[in-house]
Amino acid sequence: MTVPMWVLLGFAAWTLVVLFGTVGYYRWSRILTGRSRIGEWQADIPQGREWYRRAMRAHANCVENLPVYGAIAICANVAGAGGNFLDALALAVMSARICHTGVHIAFVQTDRVTSIRFALFFVQALCMVTMGILVAVTAIR
């Protein structure tokens, strides 16, 4: 399996870790201790502590970006695109994703924290665009 495909698997795993380790943990700990009812959780109403709401948004952001990265990684695999540069870009996407999620959940969103979070997102986006271009060039040849 190629590095971009391993990163795809890691990205999917990270998305699940964020879901179960934050949102799931918070909800189920409250349900199992009788502090909340199972039917009380609604997506369109702000509920829970601030870090929980940030975790919800961080998980949604993982879910939004996973298919984009997945399409690029799968196309790279089909096109036979590879090499150290593509691998490094894939690893940079994963590293920036983990850091982005951590910053999103762990810190109150001040201007400084939001700027750091945006920089990490921008790294991911730039790497994915570059990967897409490399894959397209390989596929055209």
HELIX and SHEET records of a PDB file:
HELIX    1   1 VAL A    3  VAL A   18  1                                  16    
HELIX    2   2 LEU A   19  GLY A   24  3                                   6    
HELIX    3   3 TYR A   25  LEU A   32  1                                   8    
HELIX    4   4 ILE A   38  GLU A   40  5                                   3    
HELIX    5   5 GLU A   50  ALA A   79  1                                  30    
HELIX    6   6 ASN A   84  ALA A  106  1                                  23    
HELIX    7   7 ASP A  111  ILE A  140  1                                  30    
END                                                                             
